[in-house]
Amino acid sequence: MRSQFYFSCMKQVITWTLCLVNLLGFGVPFKNEVFKNSIKTVFFEGYNSKYELPIITLKSEEQLTLKFDELSDKSKNFEYKFIKCNRDWEQDSELFIHDYINGLESDFITDFYFSENTAINYVHYTVSFPNSNMQFSRSGNYVIIVSDSESSQIVLIQKFYVTEHKINITPKPTTSVNFDFRYTHHVINFDVNHSMIPSDNPINEFHAVIIQNGRYDNMKNELKPLYVKNNEIIFSNENENRFEAGNEYRILDFRDVKMQSVGVEDIFYDDSIYHVIPSTDYKRAYKNIATPSITMVDSSFKNCLKLETPI
């Protein structure tokens, strides 16, 4: 039994070593991923940031806070590091870490607390950056990589952005001129003023991406401008800049686990935890219905946000 257990452990170490090499290899695009089943509820929270996406301005007071839980009753030594990426979210092969990071190459997550009076024990971890140990010296696309320091296992990867105010973007959203898409799609046109970044070939030197509600699965990439005039690049394309509209929010109220409320099909207690089964909703993207006003309450029941349900 000891030999079998030893072999199993060695196999796991080899597997994770190969995974680490593959993830950090050049030419492999990063994406938001969690690699450990016990890691839950991964999200970014901005401080002094006006953006909903994980965006901070270079050399400003803005911070991002990464938060996540691990289903465990013991704390772990989690380590984090940053990697600067190119526009395709591949590791920038032309830079070393100290070309874009001032301070330590990596650091430990020391801010955590244990759950209390919960059906399942978990540990909540948070880390805010930039901080006194690590600051960014260049703008661009970045990922934060969190790993277990004892096993070197990568547990999660998350994308974020560091920006500089060197261009002005004027959004010009409009409805589609195509009648078939008029009530079901959005067209996101925009103008880019690059007077602070002179360019003799702006069509090929500037790269534009449109991301809908933080989604990467349907982002518009490799957009071509309609034309260029003086220091302005005009992105106006009925087909390339068109997104299908949808409903971002659904009402799911399970504040009281002893009764079924709005959006809940069933609630039952099994294996020491409550299971909430949402009701199956219908697709409303092509329905001509009024936009309801909904009051959303977060899971901690501390904050209440009034949101408009988009159609």
ChimeraX commands (.cxc) that place a marker at each C-alpha (Angstrom):
marker #1 position 0.00,0.00,0.00 radius 0.5
marker #1 position 2.84,2.40,0.75 radius 0.5
marker #1 position 4.43,1.81,-2.67 radius 0.5
marker #1 position 1.13,2.37,-4.42 radius 0.5
marker #1 position 0.49,5.61,-2.51 radius 0.5
marker #1 position 4.01,6.87,-3.27 radius 0.5
marker #1 position 3.58,6.17,-6.97 radius 0.5
marker #1 position 0.24,7.96,-6.98 radius 0.5
marker #1 position 1.77,11.06,-5.37 radius 0.5
marker #1 position 4.68,11.08,-7.82 radius 0.5
marker #1 position 2.26,10.81,-10.73 radius 0.5
marker #1 position 0.29,13.79,-9.44 radius 0.5
marker #1 position 3.45,15.89,-9.06 radius 0.5
marker #1 position 4.57,15.04,-12.60 radius 0.5
marker #1 position 1.12,15.87,-13.96 radius 0.5
marker #1 position 1.03,19.27,-12.30 radius 0.5
marker #1 position 4.60,20.02,-13.38 radius 0.5
marker #1 position 3.65,19.39,-17.00 radius 0.5
marker #1 position 0.53,21.50,-16.54 radius 0.5
marker #1 position 2.61,24.36,-15.13 radius 0.5
marker #1 position 5.02,24.26,-18.06 radius 0.5
marker #1 position 2.15,24.20,-20.55 radius 0.5
marker #1 position 0.26,27.09,-18.94 radius 0.5
marker #1 position 3.28,29.36,-18.75 radius 0.5
marker #1 position 4.63,28.48,-22.16 radius 0.5
marker #1 position 4.94,31.15,-24.83 radius 0.5
marker #1 position 2.24,31.15,-27.50 radius 0.5
marker #1 position -0.42,29.69,-25.18 radius 0.5
marker #1 position -3.26,32.19,-24.58 radius 0.5
marker #1 position -4.40,32.61,-20.99 radius 0.5
marker #1 position -8.04,32.56,-19.94 radius 0.5
marker #1 position -9.93,32.83,-16.68 radius 0.5
marker #1 position -9.67,29.36,-15.17 radius 0.5
marker #1 position -9.90,27.49,-11.88 radius 0.5
marker #1 position -7.86,24.27,-11.65 radius 0.5
marker #1 position -8.90,22.98,-8.24 radius 0.5
marker #1 position -12.40,21.77,-7.44 radius 0.5
marker #1 position -12.27,23.13,-3.90 radius 0.5
marker #1 position -11.72,26.71,-5.12 radius 0.5
marker #1 position -15.01,28.60,-5.38 radius 0.5
marker #1 position -16.44,32.11,-5.88 radius 0.5
marker #1 position -13.51,33.74,-7.66 radius 0.5
marker #1 position -14.08,37.40,-8.50 radius 0.5
marker #1 position -12.45,40.83,-8.68 radius 0.5
marker #1 position -13.55,43.87,-6.73 radius 0.5
marker #1 position -12.39,47.35,-7.70 radius 0.5
marker #1 position -11.41,50.15,-5.32 radius 0.5
marker #1 position -11.54,53.74,-6.56 radius 0.5
marker #1 position -12.22,52.30,-10.00 radius 0.5
marker #1 position -15.01,53.55,-12.26 radius 0.5
marker #1 position -15.00,50.40,-14.37 radius 0.5
marker #1 position -17.03,47.22,-13.99 radius 0.5
marker #1 position -14.35,45.18,-15.72 radius 0.5
marker #1 position -11.13,44.45,-13.76 radius 0.5
marker #1 position -9.35,47.61,-14.93 radius 0.5
marker #1 position -6.97,49.91,-13.07 radius 0.5
marker #1 position -5.10,52.98,-14.24 radius 0.5
marker #1 position -1.31,52.88,-14.21 radius 0.5
marker #1 position 0.32,54.77,-11.29 radius 0.5
marker #1 position -3.01,55.74,-9.73 radius 0.5
marker #1 position -4.73,55.11,-6.39 radius 0.5
marker #1 position -6.95,52.46,-7.96 radius 0.5
marker #1 position -6.69,48.89,-6.74 radius 0.5
marker #1 position -8.12,45.51,-7.63 radius 0.5
marker #1 position -8.94,42.94,-4.97 radius 0.5
marker #1 position -9.01,39.26,-5.90 radius 0.5
marker #1 position -11.31,37.21,-3.68 radius 0.5
marker #1 position -11.91,33.49,-3.57 radius 0.5
marker #1 position -12.93,30.69,-1.21 radius 0.5
marker #1 position -11.48,27.25,-0.62 radius 0.5
marker #1 position -13.72,24.53,0.78 radius 0.5
marker #1 position -11.49,23.49,3.67 radius 0.5
marker #1 position -11.13,23.85,7.42 radius 0.5
marker #1 position -7.40,24.58,7.15 radius 0.5
marker #1 position -5.61,27.55,5.62 radius 0.5
marker #1 position -3.12,27.15,2.77 radius 0.5
marker #1 position -0.03,29.09,1.76 radius 0.5
marker #1 position -1.15,30.56,-1.53 radius 0.5
marker #1 position 1.35,32.48,-3.65 radius 0.5
marker #1 position 0.57,34.88,-6.47 radius 0.5
marker #1 position 2.49,36.41,-9.36 radius 0.5
marker #1 position 1.74,38.55,-12.40 radius 0.5
marker #1 position 2.45,37.94,-16.07 radius 0.5
marker #1 position 2.17,40.61,-18.73 radius 0.5
marker #1 position 0.49,39.46,-21.93 radius 0.5
marker #1 position 0.28,40.63,-25.50 radius 0.5
marker #1 position -2.98,41.55,-27.19 radius 0.5
marker #1 position -3.81,37.86,-27.74 radius 0.5
marker #1 position -3.37,37.09,-24.01 radius 0.5
marker #1 position -0.17,35.16,-24.59 radius 0.5
marker #1 position 2.84,35.74,-22.36 radius 0.5
marker #1 position 4.90,38.64,-23.69 radius 0.5
marker #1 position 8.12,36.92,-24.75 radius 0.5
marker #1 position 10.03,40.19,-25.14 radius 0.5
marker #1 position 9.81,41.21,-21.48 radius 0.5
marker #1 position 11.29,40.00,-18.21 radius 0.5
marker #1 position 9.25,40.35,-15.03 radius 0.5
marker #1 position 11.21,43.36,-13.77 radius 0.5
marker #1 position 10.45,45.14,-17.04 radius 0.5
marker #1 position 6.86,45.54,-15.87 radius 0.5
marker #1 position 6.88,44.87,-12.10 radius 0.5
marker #1 position 8.56,47.02,-9.47 radius 0.5
marker #1 position 9.22,45.04,-6.32 radius 0.5
marker #1 position 8.90,41.33,-5.63 radius 0.5
marker #1 position 8.48,38.73,-8.36 radius 0.5
marker #1 position 5.85,36.92,-6.27 radius 0.5
marker #1 position 4.23,37.21,-2.86 radius 0.5
marker #1 position 2.01,35.30,-0.44 radius 0.5
marker #1 position -1.68,35.85,0.24 radius 0.5
marker #1 position -1.81,36.60,3.96 radius 0.5
marker #1 position -5.32,38.02,4.26 radius 0.5
marker #1 position -7.83,35.25,5.00 radius 0.5
marker #1 position -10.52,34.26,7.48 radius 0.5
marker #1 position -12.39,31.08,8.39 radius 0.5
marker #1 position -16.11,30.62,7.93 radius 0.5
marker #1 position -18.34,30.46,11.00 radius 0.5
marker #1 position -21.58,28.52,11.54 radius 0.5
marker #1 position -21.76,27.31,7.94 radius 0.5
marker #1 position -22.89,23.91,6.65 radius 0.5
marker #1 position -19.55,23.54,4.84 radius 0.5
marker #1 position -16.30,24.93,6.20 radius 0.5
marker #1 position -14.35,27.24,3.94 radius 0.5
marker #1 position -11.52,29.76,4.05 radius 0.5
marker #1 position -11.96,33.13,2.37 radius 0.5
marker #1 position -8.84,34.70,0.79 radius 0.5
marker #1 position -8.28,38.25,-0.47 radius 0.5
marker #1 position -5.34,40.06,-2.01 radius 0.5
marker #1 position -5.28,43.67,-3.21 radius 0.5
marker #1 position -2.89,45.13,-5.77 radius 0.5
marker #1 position -0.90,47.09,-6.62 radius 0.5
marker #1 position 0.48,47.13,-3.09 radius 0.5
marker #1 position 3.65,48.09,-1.25 radius 0.5
marker #1 position 5.42,44.91,-2.41 radius 0.5
marker #1 position 4.44,44.89,-6.09 radius 0.5
marker #1 position 3.62,47.76,-8.47 radius 0.5
marker #1 position 3.12,47.88,-12.23 radius 0.5
marker #1 position 5.44,49.94,-14.40 radius 0.5
marker #1 position 3.75,49.29,-17.76 radius 0.5
marker #1 position 0.19,49.29,-19.01 radius 0.5
marker #1 position -1.28,46.34,-20.86 radius 0.5
marker #1 position -3.05,43.00,-20.47 radius 0.5
marker #1 position -2.13,41.05,-17.35 radius 0.5
marker #1 position -3.00,37.82,-15.57 radius 0.5
marker #1 position -2.66,36.99,-11.90 radius 0.5
marker #1 position -1.64,33.39,-11.22 radius 0.5
marker #1 position -2.33,31.90,-7.80 radius 0.5
marker #1 position -0.63,28.67,-6.79 radius 0.5
marker #1 position -0.25,26.45,-3.74 radius 0.5
marker #1 position 3.29,27.16,-2.52 radius 0.5
marker #1 position 3.72,23.68,-1.04 radius 0.5
marker #1 position 2.79,21.69,-4.15 radius 0.5
marker #1 position 3.43,24.42,-6.78 radius 0.5
marker #1 position -0.02,23.58,-8.13 radius 0.5
marker #1 position -1.68,26.43,-10.00 radius 0.5
marker #1 position -5.17,26.86,-8.54 radius 0.5
marker #1 position -6.52,29.78,-10.59 radius 0.5
marker #1 position -5.77,32.34,-13.31 radius 0.5
marker #1 position -7.63,35.61,-13.79 radius 0.5
marker #1 position -7.28,38.34,-16.43 radius 0.5
marker #1 position -7.17,42.07,-15.75 radius 0.5
marker #1 position -6.08,45.31,-17.40 radius 0.5
marker #1 position -3.69,48.14,-16.55 radius 0.5
marker #1 position -4.43,51.23,-18.65 radius 0.5
marker #1 position -2.97,54.63,-19.48 radius 0.5
marker #1 position -4.98,57.60,-20.68 radius 0.5
marker #1 position -3.32,58.17,-24.05 radius 0.5
marker #1 position -6.32,58.03,-26.37 radius 0.5
marker #1 position -9.92,59.24,-26.26 radius 0.5
marker #1 position -12.71,56.84,-27.18 radius 0.5
marker #1 position -16.14,58.18,-28.09 radius 0.5
marker #1 position -18.77,55.41,-27.99 radius 0.5
marker #1 position -21.63,55.66,-30.47 radius 0.5
marker #1 position -24.05,52.80,-29.79 radius 0.5
marker #1 position -26.96,52.60,-32.17 radius 0.5
marker #1 position -29.73,50.32,-33.38 radius 0.5
marker #1 position -29.23,48.15,-36.40 radius 0.5
marker #1 position -30.32,49.46,-39.79 radius 0.5
marker #1 position -31.18,45.88,-40.69 radius 0.5
marker #1 position -34.84,45.40,-39.76 radius 0.5
marker #1 position -34.24,41.75,-38.83 radius 0.5
marker #1 position -31.88,42.86,-36.04 radius 0.5
marker #1 position -33.45,46.17,-35.03 radius 0.5
marker #1 position -35.21,44.89,-31.89 radius 0.5
marker #1 position -32.82,42.07,-30.97 radius 0.5
marker #1 position -29.28,43.39,-31.42 radius 0.5
marker #1 position -27.00,46.30,-30.48 radius 0.5
marker #1 position -24.45,47.96,-32.77 radius 0.5
marker #1 position -21.48,49.41,-30.88 radius 0.5
marker #1 position -19.72,51.95,-33.09 radius 0.5
marker #1 position -16.99,54.20,-31.72 radius 0.5
marker #1 position -14.35,56.77,-32.66 radius 0.5
marker #1 position -10.74,56.75,-31.42 radius 0.5
marker #1 position -8.71,59.97,-31.13 radius 0.5
marker #1 position -5.00,59.11,-30.97 radius 0.5
marker #1 position -3.53,62.62,-31.10 radius 0.5
marker #1 position -1.28,61.80,-28.09 radius 0.5
marker #1 position 0.13,58.77,-29.95 radius 0.5
marker #1 position 1.23,59.92,-33.41 radius 0.5
marker #1 position 1.06,57.21,-36.05 radius 0.5
marker #1 position 1.75,57.07,-39.79 radius 0.5
marker #1 position -0.14,53.80,-40.12 radius 0.5
marker #1 position -2.98,53.83,-37.55 radius 0.5
marker #1 position -5.04,51.18,-39.31 radius 0.5
marker #1 position -2.38,48.53,-38.63 radius 0.5
marker #1 position -0.83,49.94,-35.45 radius 0.5
marker #1 position -4.03,50.16,-33.38 radius 0.5
marker #1 position -5.98,47.10,-32.33 radius 0.5
marker #1 position -9.60,47.34,-31.12 radius 0.5
marker #1 position -11.66,44.78,-29.19 radius 0.5
marker #1 position -15.27,45.02,-28.02 radius 0.5
marker #1 position -16.26,42.97,-24.97 radius 0.5
marker #1 position -19.93,42.60,-24.03 radius 0.5
marker #1 position -20.59,42.52,-20.27 radius 0.5
marker #1 position -17.19,41.02,-19.50 radius 0.5
marker #1 position -17.74,38.04,-21.82 radius 0.5
marker #1 position -14.79,36.70,-23.79 radius 0.5
marker #1 position -16.73,34.02,-25.67 radius 0.5
marker #1 position -18.37,36.48,-28.07 radius 0.5
marker #1 position -15.91,39.39,-28.08 radius 0.5
marker #1 position -15.34,41.21,-31.35 radius 0.5
marker #1 position -11.69,40.98,-32.36 radius 0.5
marker #1 position -9.63,42.11,-35.34 radius 0.5
marker #1 position -12.02,45.01,-36.02 radius 0.5
marker #1 position -11.30,47.05,-39.14 radius 0.5
marker #1 position -11.92,50.81,-39.12 radius 0.5
marker #1 position -14.25,52.32,-41.67 radius 0.5
marker #1 position -11.82,55.16,-42.38 radius 0.5
marker #1 position -9.20,57.44,-40.82 radius 0.5
marker #1 position -9.31,61.22,-40.74 radius 0.5
marker #1 position -6.59,63.37,-39.17 radius 0.5
marker #1 position -5.95,61.76,-35.75 radius 0.5
marker #1 position -9.28,59.91,-35.58 radius 0.5
marker #1 position -10.00,56.28,-36.37 radius 0.5
marker #1 position -13.66,55.63,-37.15 radius 0.5
marker #1 position -14.97,52.17,-36.23 radius 0.5
marker #1 position -18.43,52.01,-37.75 radius 0.5
marker #1 position -19.46,48.64,-39.12 radius 0.5
marker #1 position -23.01,47.29,-39.09 radius 0.5
marker #1 position -21.91,43.65,-39.22 radius 0.5
marker #1 position -18.65,43.52,-37.24 radius 0.5
marker #1 position -19.85,45.67,-34.33 radius 0.5
marker #1 position -23.23,43.97,-33.84 radius 0.5
marker #1 position -24.07,42.00,-30.68 radius 0.5
marker #1 position -27.12,39.96,-29.87 radius 0.5
marker #1 position -28.91,41.54,-26.93 radius 0.5
marker #1 position -30.02,39.43,-24.03 radius 0.5
marker #1 position -31.09,39.33,-20.42 radius 0.5
marker #1 position -28.19,39.64,-18.04 radius 0.5
marker #1 position -30.23,39.23,-14.88 radius 0.5
marker #1 position -32.77,36.72,-13.60 radius 0.5
marker #1 position -34.54,36.93,-10.25 radius 0.5
marker #1 position -33.37,34.16,-7.91 radius 0.5
marker #1 position -34.45,34.77,-4.33 radius 0.5
marker #1 position -33.32,32.16,-1.80 radius 0.5
marker #1 position -32.85,34.36,1.25 radius 0.5
marker #1 position -35.24,32.07,3.11 radius 0.5
marker #1 position -34.33,28.42,2.55 radius 0.5
marker #1 position -37.56,27.25,4.21 radius 0.5
marker #1 position -39.81,28.55,1.46 radius 0.5
marker #1 position -39.76,28.76,-2.32 radius 0.5
marker #1 position -39.63,32.30,-3.62 radius 0.5
marker #1 position -39.23,33.97,-6.99 radius 0.5
marker #1 position -37.11,32.01,-9.47 radius 0.5
marker #1 position -36.79,28.93,-7.23 radius 0.5
marker #1 position -38.08,25.55,-8.39 radius 0.5
marker #1 position -37.11,23.58,-5.31 radius 0.5
marker #1 position -35.03,23.75,-2.11 radius 0.5
marker #1 position -33.94,20.63,-0.28 radius 0.5
marker #1 position -31.38,19.66,2.35 radius 0.5
marker #1 position -29.08,16.78,1.51 radius 0.5
marker #1 position -25.57,15.72,2.50 radius 0.5
marker #1 position -25.33,18.51,5.10 radius 0.5
marker #1 position -26.00,21.32,2.60 radius 0.5
marker #1 position -28.97,23.12,1.07 radius 0.5
marker #1 position -29.57,22.63,-2.64 radius 0.5
marker #1 position -31.37,25.38,-4.55 radius 0.5
marker #1 position -32.83,24.44,-7.94 radius 0.5
marker #1 position -33.60,27.52,-10.10 radius 0.5
marker #1 position -36.76,27.59,-12.17 radius 0.5
marker #1 position -36.28,27.10,-15.90 radius 0.5
marker #1 position -36.83,30.48,-17.52 radius 0.5
marker #1 position -37.71,31.29,-21.11 radius 0.5
marker #1 position -35.53,33.19,-23.55 radius 0.5
marker #1 position -36.66,36.82,-23.65 radius 0.5
marker #1 position -34.21,38.20,-26.21 radius 0.5
marker #1 position -36.85,38.27,-28.95 radius 0.5
marker #1 position -39.83,39.21,-26.79 radius 0.5
marker #1 position -41.25,42.73,-26.99 radius 0.5
marker #1 position -41.81,43.16,-23.26 radius 0.5
marker #1 position -41.30,46.04,-20.87 radius 0.5
marker #1 position -38.03,46.42,-19.02 radius 0.5
marker #1 position -38.71,45.65,-15.35 radius 0.5
marker #1 position -36.93,47.31,-12.48 radius 0.5
marker #1 position -35.45,44.78,-10.07 radius 0.5
marker #1 position -33.91,45.16,-6.66 radius 0.5
marker #1 position -30.99,42.73,-6.35 radius 0.5
marker #1 position -29.59,41.64,-2.99 radius 0.5
marker #1 position -26.15,40.08,-2.85 radius 0.5
marker #1 position -25.37,36.85,-1.03 radius 0.5
marker #1 position -24.04,38.59,2.06 radius 0.5
marker #1 position -27.32,40.53,2.43 radius 0.5
marker #1 position -25.33,43.67,3.19 radius 0.5
marker #1 position -25.62,45.55,-0.09 radius 0.5
marker #1 position -28.69,46.25,-2.17 radius 0.5
marker #1 position -28.34,47.25,-5.82 radius 0.5
marker #1 position -31.12,48.53,-8.05 radius 0.5
marker #1 position -30.56,47.17,-11.54 radius 0.5
marker #1 position -32.41,47.49,-14.80 radius 0.5
marker #1 position -32.99,44.23,-16.63 radius 0.5
marker #1 position -31.75,44.69,-20.23 radius 0.5
marker #1 position -33.82,43.27,-23.03 radius 0.5
marker link #1:1,2 radius 0.2
marker link #1:2,3 radius 0.2
marker link #1:3,4 radius 0.2
marker link #1:4,5 radius 0.2
marker link #1:5,6 radius 0.2
marker link #1:6,7 radius 0.2
marker link #1:7,8 radius 0.2
marker link #1:8,9 radius 0.2
marker link #1:9,10 radius 0.2
marker link #1:10,11 radius 0.2
marker link #1:11,12 radius 0.2
marker link #1:12,13 radius 0.2
marker link #1:13,14 radius 0.2
marker link #1:14,15 radius 0.2
marker link #1:15,16 radius 0.2
marker link #1:16,17 radius 0.2
marker link #1:17,18 radius 0.2
marker link #1:18,19 radius 0.2
marker link #1:19,20 radius 0.2
marker link #1:20,21 radius 0.2
marker link #1:21,22 radius 0.2
marker link #1:22,23 radius 0.2
marker link #1:23,24 radius 0.2
marker link #1:24,25 radius 0.2
marker link #1:25,26 radius 0.2
marker link #1:26,27 radius 0.2
marker link #1:27,28 radius 0.2
marker link #1:28,29 radius 0.2
marker link #1:29,30 radius 0.2
marker link #1:30,31 radius 0.2
marker link #1:31,32 radius 0.2
marker link #1:32,33 radius 0.2
marker link #1:33,34 radius 0.2
marker link #1:34,35 radius 0.2
marker link #1:35,36 radius 0.2
marker link #1:36,37 radius 0.2
marker link #1:37,38 radius 0.2
marker link #1:38,39 radius 0.2
marker link #1:39,40 radius 0.2
marker link #1:40,41 radius 0.2
marker link #1:41,42 radius 0.2
marker link #1:42,43 radius 0.2
marker link #1:43,44 radius 0.2
marker link #1:44,45 radius 0.2
marker link #1:45,46 radius 0.2
marker link #1:46,47 radius 0.2
marker link #1:47,48 radius 0.2
marker link #1:48,49 radius 0.2
marker link #1:49,50 radius 0.2
marker link #1:50,51 radius 0.2
marker link #1:51,52 radius 0.2
marker link #1:52,53 radius 0.2
marker link #1:53,54 radius 0.2
marker link #1:54,55 radius 0.2
marker link #1:55,56 radius 0.2
marker link #1:56,57 radius 0.2
marker link #1:57,58 radius 0.2
marker link #1:58,59 radius 0.2
marker link #1:59,60 radius 0.2
marker link #1:60,61 radius 0.2
marker link #1:61,62 radius 0.2
marker link #1:62,63 radius 0.2
marker link #1:63,64 radius 0.2
marker link #1:64,65 radius 0.2
marker link #1:65,66 radius 0.2
marker link #1:66,67 radius 0.2
marker link #1:67,68 radius 0.2
marker link #1:68,69 radius 0.2
marker link #1:69,70 radius 0.2
marker link #1:70,71 radius 0.2
marker link #1:71,72 radius 0.2
marker link #1:72,73 radius 0.2
marker link #1:73,74 radius 0.2
marker link #1:74,75 radius 0.2
marker link #1:75,76 radius 0.2
marker link #1:76,77 radius 0.2
marker link #1:77,78 radius 0.2
marker link #1:78,79 radius 0.2
marker link #1:79,80 radius 0.2
marker link #1:80,81 radius 0.2
marker link #1:81,82 radius 0.2
marker link #1:82,83 radius 0.2
marker link #1:83,84 radius 0.2
marker link #1:84,85 radius 0.2
marker link #1:85,86 radius 0.2
marker link #1:86,87 radius 0.2
marker link #1:87,88 radius 0.2
marker link #1:88,89 radius 0.2
marker link #1:89,90 radius 0.2
marker link #1:90,91 radius 0.2
marker link #1:91,92 radius 0.2
marker link #1:92,93 radius 0.2
marker link #1:93,94 radius 0.2
marker link #1:94,95 radius 0.2
marker link #1:95,96 radius 0.2
marker link #1:96,97 radius 0.2
marker link #1:97,98 radius 0.2
marker link #1:98,99 radius 0.2
marker link #1:99,100 radius 0.2
marker link #1:100,101 radius 0.2
marker link #1:101,102 radius 0.2
marker link #1:102,103 radius 0.2
marker link #1:103,104 radius 0.2
marker link #1:104,105 radius 0.2
marker link #1:105,106 radius 0.2
marker link #1:106,107 radius 0.2
marker link #1:107,108 radius 0.2
marker link #1:108,109 radius 0.2
marker link #1:109,110 radius 0.2
marker link #1:110,111 radius 0.2
marker link #1:111,112 radius 0.2
marker link #1:112,113 radius 0.2
marker link #1:113,114 radius 0.2
marker link #1:114,115 radius 0.2
marker link #1:115,116 radius 0.2
marker link #1:116,117 radius 0.2
marker link #1:117,118 radius 0.2
marker link #1:118,119 radius 0.2
marker link #1:119,120 radius 0.2
marker link #1:120,121 radius 0.2
marker link #1:121,122 radius 0.2
marker link #1:122,123 radius 0.2
marker link #1:123,124 radius 0.2
marker link #1:124,125 radius 0.2
marker link #1:125,126 radius 0.2
marker link #1:126,127 radius 0.2
marker link #1:127,128 radius 0.2
marker link #1:128,129 radius 0.2
marker link #1:129,130 radius 0.2
marker link #1:130,131 radius 0.2
marker link #1:131,132 radius 0.2
marker link #1:132,133 radius 0.2
marker link #1:133,134 radius 0.2
marker link #1:134,135 radius 0.2
marker link #1:135,136 radius 0.2
marker link #1:136,137 radius 0.2
marker link #1:137,138 radius 0.2
marker link #1:138,139 radius 0.2
marker link #1:139,140 radius 0.2
marker link #1:140,141 radius 0.2
marker link #1:141,142 radius 0.2
marker link #1:142,143 radius 0.2
marker link #1:143,144 radius 0.2
marker link #1:144,145 radius 0.2
marker link #1:145,146 radius 0.2
marker link #1:146,147 radius 0.2
marker link #1:147,148 radius 0.2
marker link #1:148,149 radius 0.2
marker link #1:149,150 radius 0.2
marker link #1:150,151 radius 0.2
marker link #1:151,152 radius 0.2
marker link #1:152,153 radius 0.2
marker link #1:153,154 radius 0.2
marker link #1:154,155 radius 0.2
marker link #1:155,156 radius 0.2
marker link #1:156,157 radius 0.2
marker link #1:157,158 radius 0.2
marker link #1:158,159 radius 0.2
marker link #1:159,160 radius 0.2
marker link #1:160,161 radius 0.2
marker link #1:161,162 radius 0.2
marker link #1:162,163 radius 0.2
marker link #1:163,164 radius 0.2
marker link #1:164,165 radius 0.2
marker link #1:165,166 radius 0.2
marker link #1:166,167 radius 0.2
marker link #1:167,168 radius 0.2
marker link #1:168,169 radius 0.2
marker link #1:169,170 radius 0.2
marker link #1:170,171 radius 0.2
marker link #1:171,172 radius 0.2
marker link #1:172,173 radius 0.2
marker link #1:173,174 radius 0.2
marker link #1:174,175 radius 0.2
marker link #1:175,176 radius 0.2
marker link #1:176,177 radius 0.2
marker link #1:177,178 radius 0.2
marker link #1:178,179 radius 0.2
marker link #1:179,180 radius 0.2
marker link #1:180,181 radius 0.2
marker link #1:181,182 radius 0.2
marker link #1:182,183 radius 0.2
marker link #1:183,184 radius 0.2
marker link #1:184,185 radius 0.2
marker link #1:185,186 radius 0.2
marker link #1:186,187 radius 0.2
marker link #1:187,188 radius 0.2
marker link #1:188,189 radius 0.2
marker link #1:189,190 radius 0.2
marker link #1:190,191 radius 0.2
marker link #1:191,192 radius 0.2
marker link #1:192,193 radius 0.2
marker link #1:193,194 radius 0.2
marker link #1:194,195 radius 0.2
marker link #1:195,196 radius 0.2
marker link #1:196,197 radius 0.2
marker link #1:197,198 radius 0.2
marker link #1:198,199 radius 0.2
marker link #1:199,200 radius 0.2
marker link #1:200,201 radius 0.2
marker link #1:201,202 radius 0.2
marker link #1:202,203 radius 0.2
marker link #1:203,204 radius 0.2
marker link #1:204,205 radius 0.2
marker link #1:205,206 radius 0.2
marker link #1:206,207 radius 0.2
marker link #1:207,208 radius 0.2
marker link #1:208,209 radius 0.2
marker link #1:209,210 radius 0.2
marker link #1:210,211 radius 0.2
marker link #1:211,212 radius 0.2
marker link #1:212,213 radius 0.2
marker link #1:213,214 radius 0.2
marker link #1:214,215 radius 0.2
marker link #1:215,216 radius 0.2
marker link #1:216,217 radius 0.2
marker link #1:217,218 radius 0.2
marker link #1:218,219 radius 0.2
marker link #1:219,220 radius 0.2
marker link #1:220,221 radius 0.2
marker link #1:221,222 radius 0.2
marker link #1:222,223 radius 0.2
marker link #1:223,224 radius 0.2
marker link #1:224,225 radius 0.2
marker link #1:225,226 radius 0.2
marker link #1:226,227 radius 0.2
marker link #1:227,228 radius 0.2
marker link #1:228,229 radius 0.2
marker link #1:229,230 radius 0.2
marker link #1:230,231 radius 0.2
marker link #1:231,232 radius 0.2
marker link #1:232,233 radius 0.2
marker link #1:233,234 radius 0.2
marker link #1:234,235 radius 0.2
marker link #1:235,236 radius 0.2
marker link #1:236,237 radius 0.2
marker link #1:237,238 radius 0.2
marker link #1:238,239 radius 0.2
marker link #1:239,240 radius 0.2
marker link #1:240,241 radius 0.2
marker link #1:241,242 radius 0.2
marker link #1:242,243 radius 0.2
marker link #1:243,244 radius 0.2
marker link #1:244,245 radius 0.2
marker link #1:245,246 radius 0.2
marker link #1:246,247 radius 0.2
marker link #1:247,248 radius 0.2
marker link #1:248,249 radius 0.2
marker link #1:249,250 radius 0.2
marker link #1:250,251 radius 0.2
marker link #1:251,252 radius 0.2
marker link #1:252,253 radius 0.2
marker link #1:253,254 radius 0.2
marker link #1:254,255 radius 0.2
marker link #1:255,256 radius 0.2
marker link #1:256,257 radius 0.2
marker link #1:257,258 radius 0.2
marker link #1:258,259 radius 0.2
marker link #1:259,260 radius 0.2
marker link #1:260,261 radius 0.2
marker link #1:261,262 radius 0.2
marker link #1:262,263 radius 0.2
marker link #1:263,264 radius 0.2
marker link #1:264,265 radius 0.2
marker link #1:265,266 radius 0.2
marker link #1:266,267 radius 0.2
marker link #1:267,268 radius 0.2
marker link #1:268,269 radius 0.2
marker link #1:269,270 radius 0.2
marker link #1:270,271 radius 0.2
marker link #1:271,272 radius 0.2
marker link #1:272,273 radius 0.2
marker link #1:273,274 radius 0.2
marker link #1:274,275 radius 0.2
marker link #1:275,276 radius 0.2
marker link #1:276,277 radius 0.2
marker link #1:277,278 radius 0.2
marker link #1:278,279 radius 0.2
marker link #1:279,280 radius 0.2
marker link #1:280,281 radius 0.2
marker link #1:281,282 radius 0.2
marker link #1:282,283 radius 0.2
marker link #1:283,284 radius 0.2
marker link #1:284,285 radius 0.2
marker link #1:285,286 radius 0.2
marker link #1:286,287 radius 0.2
marker link #1:287,288 radius 0.2
marker link #1:288,289 radius 0.2
marker link #1:289,290 radius 0.2
marker link #1:290,291 radius 0.2
marker link #1:291,292 radius 0.2
marker link #1:292,293 radius 0.2
marker link #1:293,294 radius 0.2
marker link #1:294,295 radius 0.2
marker link #1:295,296 radius 0.2
marker link #1:296,297 radius 0.2
marker link #1:297,298 radius 0.2
marker link #1:298,299 radius 0.2
marker link #1:299,300 radius 0.2
marker link #1:300,301 radius 0.2
marker link #1:301,302 radius 0.2
marker link #1:302,303 radius 0.2
marker link #1:303,304 radius 0.2
marker link #1:304,305 radius 0.2
marker link #1:305,306 radius 0.2
marker link #1:306,307 radius 0.2
marker link #1:307,308 radius 0.2
marker link #1:308,309 radius 0.2
marker link #1:309,310 radius 0.2
marker link #1:310,311 radius 0.2
view
